[in-house]
Amino acid sequence: MSDEENTLQYDRGSALSIFGSDRKEDFMALVFALIIAFAVYVSY
């Protein structure tokens, strides 16, 4: 492997994120999923 391949970082596309950190983004996704699951549970 060349030096260029060793220093190449994988880009997750986090520039598209509205959150500053991945941890906050993951937490908000969990909160929204729980809200949706609760709404489905209550409606049936």
Number of C-alpha atoms within 10 A of each C-alpha: 5 6 7 7 8 8 8 8 7 6 7 7 7 12 9 7 10 8 13 10 10 11 10 11 15 11 11 13 12 12 12 11 12 12 12 12 11 11 11 10 9 8 6 5
